[in-house]
Amino acid sequence: MDNYLPSSEAFRKALALYQPMSRRHAKILSSWREHPSKSDLWRALQRASVKHGKAAPEPADFIDFVLGSTMPAKRLNDHNDHVLKCFEKLKREIGTVVSDADSPRNLWRDLEKFEERLRELARSTYDLNAPPAGGRKDQKGSRDRKLFAQRMFRYLNDCCGEHLLVEVTGMLDIIYYPVEHSERLARLWLEEISPKPIV
């Protein structure tokens, strides 16, 4: 395994040079760059990666993931609702074809026409049976913050072997400034996806 770990200085440089793709990302980057704890999560990720024998991501890839994880829950939920409506419409069309079929050969031929549309819906869906991204309640904009935290917890556990509760709580404060977050709240969000969290 490659033991090379980009330094904190390499991360700070990557953060300074990163080109945002939207005004929303530019605002987040500005807050992140100016924060005194801007490198805390990166350093904790590196320490955990070494401890668990994992390869840390490159700084730019890490920044990409953090910014991508700030996608508003509404966008995901609206997309999923659209996919669900398309799926229901497609099921009705298939039902009509099945009920109107006059032979097995013709039914087989007609059903084949739905294969590509079904494949596309399967690729497009978030999870039709899951609760809304970020949860059902959105008290004071908590849905976006909860979705971000849970994405980060999953990502960090996969790439460095730990959820890094303290550092994710700090990132919530940076990205969703001026809202402040407690470790207790972040732990509740973590426990929803990991009954026995690694902290």
C-alpha positions as a printed Julia matrix, in Angstrom:
199×3 Matrix{Float64}:
   0.0     0.0     0.0
   1.27    3.47   -0.85
   2.06    5.19    2.44
   2.39    8.65    0.86
   0.16   11.17    2.62
  -0.21   14.71    1.27
   0.89   17.21    3.94
  -1.32   19.75    5.64
   0.51   22.39    3.6
  -0.46   20.55    0.39
  -4.05   20.55    1.59
  -4.01   24.28    2.44
  -2.53   25.01   -0.99
  -5.18   22.87   -2.71
  -7.9    24.63   -0.74
  -6.52   28.06   -1.67
  -6.26   27.2    -5.39
  -9.51   25.27   -5.73
 -11.81   26.74   -8.39
 -15.47   26.65   -7.32
 -18.14   25.52   -9.78
 -20.93   27.69   -8.38
 -21.58   30.73   -6.2
 -22.75   28.39   -3.43
 -19.43   26.52   -3.52
 -17.51   29.82   -3.65
 -19.23   30.97   -0.47
 -18.46   27.67    1.28
 -14.82   27.8     0.16
 -14.47   31.35    1.43
 -15.72   30.32    4.87
 -13.52   27.2     4.88
 -10.35   29.04    3.8
 -10.73   31.72    6.46
 -11.56   29.41    9.35
  -8.77   28.79   11.91
  -9.71   25.08   12.02
  -9.69   24.67    8.24
  -7.12   21.83    8.31
  -8.4    19.94   11.37
 -10.51   17.42    9.46
  -7.72   16.82    6.95
  -5.15   16.13    9.7
  -7.56   13.84   11.58
  -8.34   11.95    8.37
  -4.61   11.44    7.75
  -3.96   10.2    11.3
  -6.89    7.76   11.07
  -5.75    6.57    7.63
  -2.31    5.7     8.99
  -3.81    4.02   12.07
  -6.08    1.81    9.95
  -3.64    1.2     7.1
  -5.69    3.04    4.51
  -4.64    5.45    1.77
  -5.85    8.98    2.34
  -7.45   10.73   -0.64
  -5.7    13.49   -2.54
  -6.53   16.99   -1.22
  -8.48   18.03   -4.35
 -10.54   14.82   -4.26
 -11.32   15.39   -0.61
 -12.4    18.98   -1.28
 -14.53   17.75   -4.2
 -16.32   15.32   -1.92
 -16.93   17.86    0.85
 -18.41   20.38   -1.59
 -20.47   17.69   -3.33
 -21.86   16.65    0.03
 -23.4    20.09    0.48
 -25.95   19.46   -2.28
 -29.35   20.55   -0.89
 -31.61   17.7     0.16
 -34.48   19.24   -1.81
 -32.63   18.71   -5.07
 -32.16   15.0    -4.33
 -35.73   14.59   -3.11
 -37.23   16.42   -6.11
 -35.2    14.2    -8.43
 -36.31   11.07   -6.6
 -39.96   12.19   -6.78
 -39.58   12.7   -10.53
 -38.06    9.23  -10.98
 -40.87    7.7    -8.9
 -43.53    9.37  -11.09
 -41.79    8.11  -14.23
 -41.64    4.61  -12.73
 -45.36    4.61  -11.89
 -46.18    5.76  -15.43
 -43.97    3.04  -16.89
 -45.65    0.37  -14.74
 -49.05    1.45  -16.09
 -47.76    1.22  -19.66
 -46.34   -2.26  -18.99
 -49.62   -3.32  -17.38
 -51.52   -2.26  -20.5
 -49.14   -4.18  -22.75
 -49.49   -7.3   -20.58
 -53.29   -7.14  -20.48
 -53.54   -6.55  -24.24
 -51.09   -9.3   -25.23
 -52.47  -11.92  -27.6
 -49.52  -14.34  -27.59
 -46.4   -15.09  -25.56
 -44.17  -14.18  -28.54
 -45.79  -10.77  -29.01
 -45.7   -10.08  -25.26
 -42.0   -10.93  -25.12
 -41.31   -8.62  -28.08
 -43.33   -5.76  -26.59
 -41.81   -6.05  -23.13
 -38.3    -5.84  -24.58
 -39.11   -2.26  -25.59
 -39.2    -1.26  -21.92
 -35.77   -2.61  -21.04
 -33.74    0.55  -21.74
 -36.21    2.83  -19.93
 -36.17    0.55  -16.88
 -32.37    0.47  -16.91
 -32.24    4.27  -17.07
 -34.64    4.61  -14.13
 -32.59    2.11  -12.11
 -29.45    4.19  -12.75
 -31.17    7.49  -11.94
 -32.84    6.69   -8.66
 -31.52    7.71   -5.24
 -33.59    5.06   -3.41
 -37.32    4.93   -4.07
 -38.04    3.16   -0.78
 -35.82    5.28    1.46
 -37.16    8.15    3.57
 -36.47   11.6     2.13
 -32.79   12.55    1.96
 -31.97   14.37    5.19
 -35.06   13.01    6.97
 -38.75   13.9     7.04
 -38.43   17.0     9.21
 -36.62   20.17    8.25
 -36.52   22.19   11.45
 -34.61   25.42   10.8
 -32.95   23.95    7.71
 -31.66   20.87    9.55
 -32.3    18.53    6.61
 -29.36   19.82    4.54
 -27.05   19.8     7.55
 -28.04   16.29    8.56
 -27.58   15.01    5.0
 -24.13   16.6     4.83
 -23.08   15.11    8.18
 -24.28   11.62    7.28
 -22.54   11.7     3.9
 -19.32   12.78    5.58
 -19.58   10.09    8.26
 -19.99    7.36    5.62
 -17.18    8.72    3.47
 -14.73    9.1     6.34
 -15.46    5.65    7.73
 -14.85    4.17    4.26
 -11.68    6.1     3.45
  -9.94    6.3     6.84
 -11.72    3.8     9.1
 -13.32    6.31   11.51
 -16.36    8.61   11.51
 -14.43   11.53   13.09
 -17.39   12.92   15.01
 -15.55   15.92   16.47
 -14.13   17.01   13.13
 -17.41   16.58   11.23
 -19.12   18.7    13.88
 -16.48   21.36   13.23
 -17.07   21.17    9.47
 -20.8    21.7    10.03
 -19.97   24.94   11.83
 -17.68   26.05    8.98
 -20.0    25.21    6.09
 -23.3    26.24    7.65
 -22.01   29.33    9.49
 -23.42   31.06   11.54
 -25.4    28.0    12.72
 -23.57   26.2    15.54
 -23.72   22.44   16.01
 -23.17   20.31   19.08
 -21.4    16.97   19.11
 -24.54   15.58   20.74
 -26.65   16.48   17.69
 -24.01   15.18   15.26
 -23.85   11.93   17.25
 -27.63   11.5    16.93
 -27.32   11.89   13.16
 -24.44    9.4    13.14
 -26.39    6.86   15.2
 -29.17    6.88   12.58
 -26.75    5.35   10.06
 -24.4     3.53   12.42
 -25.93    2.0    15.58
 -22.43    1.31   16.96
 -20.44    4.34   15.78
 -16.69    4.51   15.67
 -15.71    7.85   17.21
